[in-house]
Amino acid sequence: MNTDMLKVFCDLADLRSFSKTAEKHLLSQSAISQQLAQLELMLKCQLINRKRRPIELTKSGQLLFQAAKDILERYEQFQNEMRVLQKTSVSRINIGAIFSIGMHTLPDYIKKFMANYPNINVHIEYFNVDTIYNKILSGEIDIGIVAVPKRDKRLEVYDFVDELLVLACSPSHPLAQESAIDIHKLQFEKFIAFEKDIPSRIWIDGILSTFNVSIQPVMEFDNIETIKRAVEINLGVSILPQIALLQELNSGTIKAIPFSNERFVRPTGIIIRNGKIFSQAGRYLIELLRKKE
């Protein structure tokens, strides 16, 4: 059995015609019949009901059809990956990350990686979350780092770091004097939120809902940096990862107040396309990220 034989069988199953399959592969109908007979002899079962017109797969044929499609898809993916490796003269790993994680969490990991693989070019680009998923699936980037990762059968998803969530407010806001805050005190507060379709917004809304807290969204943005600017000028409060506030905390432009109810976190994750082939350096980087050191 070889991939050409499997391709012929899959096309025969799709087209349901010996003549159309023969035409597609530039073969005679007799050659298609012979390849089918070889498969049936090899597998010791009948794959096609030849009495029906158009032809139909038997149960064994249906099983082979599904398996063959998977094999051919994986083989094509393998060939594409090999072509990429052969064309790449300089070893490079492409990472797509949302801005907050790429700026505040990734650098320490990349420094450790570069200490072990100084000749590997790690290229990090910042995208919104939907773009990262699309670029991972299309093969444009190798590793994605996102907040609140979603599960997808086309992806491998690994836990990354849990980012501590705090109340972010202007130093001139009345809540800025609190050393720790009960989440219920946010009831009807003016709130600077993520846009509704962003996973972090859905996650934070879930926390607020659990505690029956209704906030008053006055502005919605698609990134943490813009939210921080609105908080700095006291247009409202927000709930943000503490690690993304380090610069503002050092300069005193934002106050970060922990919650007294419990330790709220925002999960982040590593996403990789299923079946993607990595070099030794790439595998090391993934393991380094998964260790969450």
N, C-alpha and C positions, 0 to 999 in steps of 0.2 A: 504494500500500500504506500502511495506517495501523494504529495500535495496536488499534483496535476490530476490524479485519479479522483481525489476528493472534490476538487473544483468541478470536474465533469459531473460527478454525482449530484452535487448541490445545484448546479445549473439544470440538470435533468429534473430534479425535484421542483425547482422554481418554475421552469418553462413547461413542464409536463408534456414534453414532446421530444422524441428522438431526433426528428429532422431539424428542429430549431436549435437543439443542443449541438448537433453535428455542425450546423452552419456557424454557430458562435465560435466553436473551437477549430474551425477549418478542417474537420475530419469527416469521414464517411459515417453513415448511420451504422454500418457494420462495425466500425471501430468503437463507436459508443456502446453498442450491444456487447461487444467483447469485453470492454472495460467493466461494464456492469456485471457480466457473468464472472469475471475474475474476482470482483468484490464479493459476490454471493458465495463463490466457492471458498474464498478465504475465510469468510465469516460463518459459513455453513448455515445460511438462512436466505429466504427469499426477501428481497428488498423492495420490489415493485410488483404490483398486480398488473400484469400485462393484458389481462382480459378487459380492463376498463379503458374507456376512451373519454376524455384524456386520461393518461396513466395516473395511478394513485400509489402512494407509498404504503407499504405494509407497516405494522407496528414496529417491526425491526428497522424498516427503512426510515421511519420517523425518528427513531432513536439515533440512528447513524447520522441523519441530516442535522439534528441539533448538535451532536458532538463534532461533526465535521465543520460546521460553521464556526464553532468556538475555536477549534484547532487552526483553521485558516486565518481567523482574525488575530489570534495570538502570534501566528507565524509571520503575518504581514507586519504586525507591530514590532516583532523582533527584527525583521529585515530593516524597517525604518530606523530603529534604534542603532543598528549596526552601521547603517549609512551615515547617520549623524556622527557616530564615534569616528568613523573613517575620514569624514570631511573636516573634523575639528582638529586643527593643527595645534591650538593652544588649549590645554585642559581648562574647562570653565564650568562652573555650576551657577545656574540662574535661579534666583530666589525671588518670589513675589510676596510681598508682605503688606498688610495694612500699615499706614504710616506710624501709628502709635507704637506698635510692636517693633517695627523695623528700626525706629529711632531710639527706643528706650530699653528694649529687652534683648534684641539680637546682637548688639555689638560685642558683648562679653563672650558670647558663643563663637562669633566669627574670629575674635582674637585668639581664642584657644585653638580653633581649627587651623588658622594660619600658622601657628607655632609648629604644628605637625606637618602641614602641607603648604609650605611657603610658595611653591610654584603653581598652585591652583588659583585661578582667578574666580573669586566669588563675587558675582554681580547681583546686587540687590536693587530691585525697583519697587516703588510704592504704587499700589493700585487700590481701587475700591474692591469690596469683597466679591462682587459678581464677576468682575474682570479677572480676578485671581482664579476663580473656579474655571472660567472659560479658557484661560491660558494654560492651566494645568491639563485640562482635558484635550486641548489641541496640541500639547507638547511644546508650546512656546516657552514655558518655564518648567523647571525641574521640581522645585519644592515650593509649596505655598504655606504661608503662616497667617492664620485668620483668627478672629475672635468668635466664640460660640460656633464651632464648626458643625456643619450639617453632614449627616450620613448619606452616602451615595454608593451604590453597588459598583460604580466605575472608579471609585477612589479608595485608597487606603488612608485611614484617618487615625492619627495618634495624638494623645494628650500632650500638650506643651505645658505652659505654666498657668497657674491660677492667680489672676491679678486681684489684689485686695481692692475692693470698692470703698470709696469714702465720699462724704458730702463735700463738694467743692463750692465755696462761696467767697465773695469779696470780703476783705478784712473789715469793711464798713457795714457789712450786713449784720442784723441783730443776732443771727445764729453763730456768728464768728467767735463769740465769747464762750461758747460751749466747749468743754474738753472732750466730751463724747455726747452723741445725740441719739435720742429715741427716734426711730424712723417715722413714728406717728406725728412728730412735730412738723413734718413736711406737708401735712394735710393742707391742701389748697394754696401751697406756696407757688410763687411764680417760678417756673422750671424751664431750664434750657435743655432741650432733649435732642437725642439723635432722631433722624428721620424715621418714619414708621416702619419702613421695610428693611431697616438695617438690623442684623441679628442682635447687636448690643442693646438696641431699643427694646426689642421683644424680650430679651433677658431681664432688663431692668424693670420693664412694665410687669413682668411676672413676679419679681420680688415685691414691688409695690402692691400688687393685687393680693399676694399672700397675706400681707398685713393690712389689707383693706384701706390703703392710703390712696387718696385721689389728689393728684397734683394738677397744677394749672400750666400746661405748656404754653409759653409765650413765644418761643422761637424753636425751630427745628433745623439741625444742620447734619451734614453727612460725614463730619469728621470731628475728632476731639479738639484739634487746634482752634477751630473757629468757635467751638463751644467755650473753650477756655477764655478766648478774648471777650466773649459776651459776659461771662462770669466776672472777669476782672473789672468791668465797668459797672458791675452791680445791676445787670438787667434781670438777674434771677440766679437761682442755685442749680446745681446739677449733681448727678452721681457719676463719678468717673474713677478709673483705675488710679491708685495713688502713684504708681510708678511713672505715669504720664504727667505728673504735676511737679516733678522734682525741680525743674528750672524755676517755676513760679513760686514754689515754696522757698527756695533759696533767695529769690529777689523780694519776697514778701508781698507779691501781688495777688495771691490766692491763699485762702486758708483751707486745709484738708482736715476734716473732722471725722474720726471713726464712729461707727454706729455701736450703740450699747446693746442692741437686741441680739445680734449674733455677728459672726464674721462673714460678711457678704463678699463673694468673689465673682470675677468674670472669667470663665474658662476660655482658654485659647487652644489652638490645635495645629498640627502639622498635616498637610494634605499632599498626597502623591497619587499620580495616576496608577491604577492597577496594572501590574505587569511591567512597569517601567524598569529598564535595566540601568543600573548605576555602576560607576567605576568604584574601585576600593575607596577612593577619597570621598565620593558621594555617599557611600554606605557609612563611612566613619562620621560624616557630618550629621546624617540622620540619627545615628545612635547617640551622638553627642547631644543633639537637641532633645531626644527622648529621655535622656538621663536627667534633664532639668536641673543641672548643677549650677 
